[in-house]
Amino acid sequence: MDLSTGGLSFLYKNPLERNAIILAFISSMENDQYVIGRVKYCRSHKGVYYKIGVQFVQRSDQTTYLDS
């Protein structure tokens, strides 16, 4: 997984549609977050996986997300 302040990319076994909205959980030593993102691209990767690029739409910590 590649992670930046504006989004992330990852390998996945199934394709995702461009502009689909996804919910992802990101865990780190500093904090855990749920992020809502929009799929910006989905490309075949080595014929086995898909490389998915996601732009963050909204970020939230776990407590805030679960309380809302």
Rosetta silent file (secondary structure, phi, psi, omega in degrees, C-alpha in Angstrom):
SEQUENCE: MDLSTGGLSFLYKNPLERNAIILAFISSMENDQYVIGRVKYCRSHKGVYYKIGVQFVQRSDQTTYLDS
SCORE:     score description
SCORE:     0.000 S_00000001
   1 L     0.000  137.118  172.078    0.000    0.000    0.000 S_00000001
   2 E  -108.994  128.808 -175.320    1.164    3.524   -0.805 S_00000001
   3 E  -125.866  134.386  175.091   -0.238    6.195    1.486 S_00000001
   4 L  -135.836  179.748 -179.821   -0.100    9.987    1.197 S_00000001
   5 L   -69.913  -21.870 -177.132   -2.009   12.894    2.698 S_00000001
   6 L  -102.389   -9.943 -178.417   -4.351   13.016   -0.314 S_00000001
   7 E   173.976 -165.565 -179.910   -5.007    9.356   -0.944 S_00000001
   8 E  -152.343  162.501  171.014   -3.715    5.837   -1.226 S_00000001
   9 E  -135.036  150.264 -177.377   -3.101    3.058   -3.699 S_00000001
  10 E  -157.161  162.508  175.521   -3.212   -0.667   -3.090 S_00000001
  11 E   -94.904  139.848 -178.190   -3.389   -4.020   -4.854 S_00000001
  12 E  -142.383  150.272 -175.252   -6.720   -5.832   -4.818 S_00000001
  13 L   -77.829  -18.416 -179.582   -7.914   -9.092   -6.355 S_00000001
  14 L  -119.544  149.060  176.688  -11.072   -7.598   -7.894 S_00000001
  15 L   -73.373  151.381  173.487  -11.537   -4.503  -10.071 S_00000001
  16 L  -120.268  144.010 -179.530  -13.337   -1.457   -8.664 S_00000001
  17 L   -72.313  142.168  175.558  -15.294    1.008  -10.773 S_00000001
  18 L   -60.455  139.283 -178.871  -13.875    4.481  -11.326 S_00000001
  19 L    74.876    2.302  174.284  -15.602    7.073   -9.074 S_00000001
  20 L   -63.732  145.097  176.673  -16.885    4.355   -6.704 S_00000001
  21 E   -95.935  130.714  179.987  -16.953    5.484   -3.072 S_00000001
  22 E  -125.256  157.390  173.407  -15.124    3.202   -0.639 S_00000001
  23 E  -115.765  125.333 -179.354  -14.626    3.053    3.112 S_00000001
  24 E  -125.727  149.754  175.733  -11.167    1.951    4.253 S_00000001
  25 E  -109.655  125.163 -179.860   -9.630    1.367    7.680 S_00000001
  26 E  -117.143  121.894 -179.195   -6.031    2.500    8.101 S_00000001
  27 E  -110.427  132.413  176.308   -4.133    1.382   11.182 S_00000001
  28 L  -140.771  173.117  178.816   -0.842    2.924   12.243 S_00000001
  29 L   -66.833  -26.907 -177.349    1.230    3.240   15.393 S_00000001
  30 L   -81.799  -44.126  178.885   -0.009    6.821   15.804 S_00000001
  31 L  -167.800  166.190  175.764   -3.744    6.277   15.338 S_00000001
  32 E  -108.683  138.433 -177.707   -6.439    4.283   13.590 S_00000001
  33 E  -139.750  145.406  164.502   -8.665    5.991   11.029 S_00000001
  34 E   -95.578  140.179  176.757  -11.560    5.276    8.758 S_00000001
  35 E  -130.777  142.667  173.362  -11.326    7.118    5.464 S_00000001
  36 E  -104.600  130.504 -177.393  -13.875    7.643    2.749 S_00000001
  37 E  -139.170  165.115  177.937  -12.388    7.812   -0.704 S_00000001
  38 E  -114.646  128.999  178.766  -13.240    7.927   -4.393 S_00000001
  39 E   -67.233  121.424  179.768  -11.626    5.464   -6.803 S_00000001
  40 E   -97.475  -31.638  175.843   -9.606    7.483   -9.297 S_00000001
  41 E  -154.127  157.711  176.258   -8.132    4.579  -11.256 S_00000001
  42 E  -144.973  112.812 -175.474   -8.136    0.793  -11.476 S_00000001
  43 E  -125.373  140.798  175.280   -5.407   -0.855  -13.562 S_00000001
  44 E   -61.025  138.622 -178.397   -4.522   -4.469  -14.179 S_00000001
  45 E  -128.471  107.542  178.517   -1.300   -5.364  -12.343 S_00000001
  46 L    59.235   23.289  175.543    0.715   -8.347  -13.593 S_00000001
  47 L    70.402    2.280 -176.986   -2.490   -9.998  -14.831 S_00000001
  48 L  -118.297  -40.816 -177.098   -3.381  -11.196  -11.332 S_00000001
  49 E  -119.979  176.200  173.400   -4.304   -8.129   -9.279 S_00000001
  50 E  -121.694  136.298  173.981   -5.616   -4.633   -9.808 S_00000001
  51 E   -92.679  120.603 -175.891   -3.829   -1.503   -8.644 S_00000001
  52 E  -108.461  128.055  175.569   -6.469    0.802   -7.172 S_00000001
  53 E  -108.688  128.912 -175.081   -5.850    4.530   -6.694 S_00000001
  54 E  -126.801  133.276  173.849   -8.097    6.340   -4.215 S_00000001
  55 E  -100.655  130.001  179.224   -8.431   10.047   -3.444 S_00000001
  56 E   -64.956  137.950  174.878   -9.559   10.833    0.105 S_00000001
  57 E  -107.030  -40.082 -179.154  -12.948   12.499    0.386 S_00000001
  58 E  -152.262  141.376  176.663  -13.255   12.472    4.183 S_00000001
  59 E  -120.711  144.766 -178.163  -11.083   11.311    7.071 S_00000001
  60 E  -154.086  144.158  173.704  -12.313   10.429   10.532 S_00000001
  61 E   -78.466  164.055 -172.988  -10.948    8.699   13.605 S_00000001
  62 H   -58.782  -42.718 -177.414  -12.666    5.499   14.677 S_00000001
  63 H   -62.786  -47.209 -179.841  -14.500    7.024   17.655 S_00000001
  64 H   -61.043  -44.313 -177.626  -15.988    9.872   15.630 S_00000001
  65 H   -63.218  -45.263 -176.846  -17.086    7.529   12.851 S_00000001
  66 H   -71.594  -27.441 -179.752  -18.760    5.050   15.175 S_00000001
  67 H   -79.875  -20.284 -175.157  -20.531    7.739   17.216 S_00000001
  68 L   -87.319    0.000    0.000  -22.086    9.466   14.208 S_00000001
